[in-house]
């Protein structure tokens, strides 16, 4: 899977509704309401790069209340869960 982190600026009056609509998009695995320069952060996971066009450009960007997005495609994922799983192989 290929992951992307999408920083989203939204209309303040529509943040909860926009977050819910984004969370329902196939390919979006998580949506966070955050503080700072953006209002929401979404995590998109797809099987091929071309799928980002459908998930982000064609669907997420068209959600009511979304004003601006900035997408960061991940090169590599690091996770303590991945490390724990690797070390536990065969120990059961």
C-alpha positions in Angstrom: 0.0 0.0 0.0 1.1 3.6 -0.7 0.2 6.1 1.9 -0.4 9.9 1.7 -1.0 12.4 4.5 -3.4 15.1 3.4 -3.4 18.5 5.3 -6.9 20.1 4.9 -8.1 23.6 5.5 -11.8 23.7 5.9 -14.6 26.1 6.5 -14.9 26.3 10.3 -18.7 26.0 10.1 -18.4 22.7 8.3 -15.4 20.9 9.9 -17.4 18.0 11.6 -19.5 17.4 8.5 -16.4 17.6 6.2 -14.5 15.2 8.4 -17.3 12.7 8.4 -17.7 12.9 4.6 -13.9 12.5 4.1 -13.8 9.5 6.5 -16.4 7.8 4.3 -14.3 8.0 1.1 -12.9 4.6 0.0 -9.1 4.9 0.4 -9.2 7.2 3.4 -8.3 5.3 6.5 -8.2 8.0 9.2 -9.3 11.6 9.6 -8.1 13.8 12.5 -9.4 17.1 13.7 -6.2 19.0 14.7 -4.9 22.4 15.9 -2.5 24.5 14.0 -2.4 25.8 10.5 -4.8 23.2 9.2 -8.1 21.9 10.4 -8.1 18.3 9.4 -5.5 15.7 8.6 -6.5 12.6 6.5 -4.5 9.5 5.8 -5.0 7.9 2.4 -3.9 4.4 1.5 -4.1 3.1 -2.1 -2.5 0.3 -4.0 -1.1 2.4 -6.8 -0.2 6.1 -7.3 -2.8 6.7 -9.9 -5.5 5.9 -7.3 -4.6 9.1 -5.4 -6.2 11.1 -8.3 -9.6 9.5 -7.6 -9.4 9.5 -3.8 -7.9 13.0 -3.3 -8.4 15.1 -6.4 -11.7 13.7 -7.5 -13.4 13.0 -4.2 -11.8 14.6 -1.1 -11.2 18.0 -2.7 -14.9 18.1 -3.7 -16.3 17.6 -0.2 -18.4 20.5 0.9 -16.4 22.7 3.3 -12.9 21.7 2.1 -11.1 24.9 1.0 -7.6 23.8 0.4 -5.4 20.6 0.6 -1.8 19.8 0.7 -0.8 16.2 0.0 2.4 14.5 1.2 3.1 11.0 -0.3 5.1 8.8 2.0 8.2 7.1 0.8 8.5 4.7 3.7 6.5 4.0 6.8 8.0 3.5 10.2 5.9 2.1 13.0 6.6 0.5 16.4 3.7 -1.9 15.6 5.6 -3.1 12.5 8.8 -3.7 14.6 6.8 -5.6 17.3 5.2 -7.8 14.7 8.6 -8.6 13.0 10.2 -9.6 16.3 7.3 -11.7 17.4 7.3 -14.0 14.3 7.6 -17.6 15.4 7.5 -16.9 19.1 4.0 -18.3 19.7 
